[in-house]
């Protein structure tokens, strides 16, 4: 019994170390990208204003950071364009770090919910309330992750039409967002129609694997 408990403690400790190691790596990668960009801007003799303040951005970014957005007067008396973008990039860096952390938390919650869900499919209905509470927690963490991914200040990197890890990440985001919506809609209908269970499971698997893939491709 003692050896079993010791094994369980060591296993959980190892998982936590791997988890925080991944978070640290993601944070360092984001910081290095932003710092590299700032250095590039500062060494250029002629500042490219389109690079500093891109006109093309997501509609969610336009809503907050655009010329007519909610925070259009966020700079106050600051007139230096480089200083303005440095402020925006610091905010972007923090929001993307939160986006990455939220992704890890959401993925972990999905794993836990999937384990509980498999027990429900096997007839252990006493876990239904736990499954629903986990589902609520996953929805909250997913929403937090999505907000930090959709609403940060726009990137200053020039856009191209090449197939990049960022582009794949965005395509996979469409897949796991669709899967999350389908999972929740079907979950609300299962009590009325048990024939929807396989579709609910398929939507949940789609959400999990596309989210996991989105986190993987962004690292390469």
N, C-alpha and C positions, 0 to 999 in steps of 0.2 A: 504493500500500500504506500509506504514511504517513497519507494523508488518511482512508483507511478506518479505521485504528486510532484516529485522532483522533476520528472520528465515533462509533465504538463507545464510547470513553471518555466523551465528552460525553453520549451517550445514557444510559449507566449512571449518570452523575453526576446527570442530570436526574431519573431515576426515583427515585434515593435521596433527593433533595431533596423531591420530591413526597411520598414515603413518610413521611419524618420530619415534614413539614409537616402531614400528616393526623394523625399521632400527637400532635403538639403541640396541634392544634385539639381533638382528642378529650379530651386531658388537661385543657385549659382549660375545656371545657364541663362536665366532671364536677366540677371544683373549684368552678366558679361555682354549680352546682346545690346542692352541699353547703353552701357558704358562705351562700347565700341562705336555705337551710333553717335553719341555725343562727341567723342574724340574726332570722328570723321567730320562732323559739322564745324568744329572749332578750328581745324587745320585748313579747311578750304578757304582760299582767298576770296572767292565770290560765293555768297550764301545763296543756295537755291531755295527760294521762298515756297515753291510747290513741295519741295522735299520736307521743309520745316512745317508747313501748314497745308497738308494735302486737301484738295477740294473734294476728292471722292472718299466717301466713308459709308459705313452701314447706316441705315435709317435710324437705328437706335443710338448711334453715335451722333448723328445730326441732331437728334432730339435734345441731347445734353450739351454737346461741344460745338455744334455748328454755329455759323454766323448769326442765326436766329434762334439758337438753342437756349435752354433754360439757364446755362452758365456762360452765356455769350460775354458777359462783363466780368468774368472771373479774375482777370489780370489786374484790375484796378488801375493804378497809375503806372504800372510797368510797361514801358514802351519798347524795350529791347526784345526783338523777335526771338533771338536765340535763348534768352532767359525765359521767355514765355514757354517755348517748346521744352526746355529743360524741366520746367515745373510740370508740364503735361506728361512728360515721359516718366517722371518720378511717380506720378499718380498711376500711370499705366502699368509701371513695373509692379507696384503694390497690388493692384487689382488682378493682374495676371498671376501673381504669386498666390493670391487667395483663390483664384480660379483653379490653379493646379492642386492646391490643398483640398479644395472642395471636391475635385474629381476623385482623389484618393479616398476621401471619406465616403463619398457616394458609392464608389465601387465596392468598398468594404461592406457598406450597408446592404447593397444588392446581394452580395454573397450570403450574408446572414439571413436575409429575407428569403433567398432561394432555398437555403437549407430548411428553414421553417416551412416554406411552401411545399417542399417535397414530402414533409411529414403530414401535411394536410391532405395531400393527394393520396397518401397511404391510409387515410381514415382517422388520423389523430386530430380530431376537431377541437380538442381542448386548447390547441395552440392558435386558434383563429384570431383571438384578440391580440396576441403577441405579434402575429403576422401583420395585422392591420396597423398596429402602432409602429412597427418597423417600416411599413409602407409610408406612413405619414412622415417619419424621420427621413427616409430616402427622398421623398418629394421635396421636403424643406431644404435638404443639403443640395439636391439637384438644382432647385430654384436659385439658391445662393450661388452655386457654381455658374449657372447660366447668366445671371445678372453681371457677375464679374467678367464674363467672357464677351457679353454683348455690348456693355456700356462703358468700357474704358476709353480714354482719349485715343484718337486714331493713330495708327503707326505712321512713322515718317518714311518707311521703306517704300521705294518705288514698286508699283505693282507690275507683274508680268503674267503671261499666259502659260508659263511652264507648269508642269506637274510637280508641285513641291509638297513637302510634308505639311506646311500650313494649309495648302489647298485641300489635301486629303483629310486633314483634321476637320476642316469646315464641312466637307461632304459627309463625313462620319457623324458630325454634330447633327445634321439634318436627319440621319438615320436614327440616332438614339433619342432625339427629341420626338420624332414620330412614334418610336417604340414606347416611350414614356407616356405619351398621350393615349395611345391605344391600350396600354396596360391598365391605366387608371379608368378609362371608359368601360373596358370589358370587366374590370373588377367590380364596378358598380352594378353590373347586369347579371353577374353569375348567380346570385341568389334567386333570380327570376328564371334563369335559363342555364342549367348546368352543362348544356351542350357547348357553351362558350369556353369551358375550362381549357381545352387544348389551344385555342386561339390566344387566350390570356397568357398561357405559358410561353407560347411562341413569341408573343410581343415582348414578354419579360426577357427572354433569352436574346432577342434582337437588341433590346436596350443595353443589356449587360455587355455583349460581345462587341457591339459597335462603340460603346463608351471605352471599353478596354483597348480596342484597336486605336481609337482616337488618342488615347494617352500614350500608346506605344509609338505611333508614327511621329508624334511631335518631338520625340527624343532623337530622331534620326534625320 
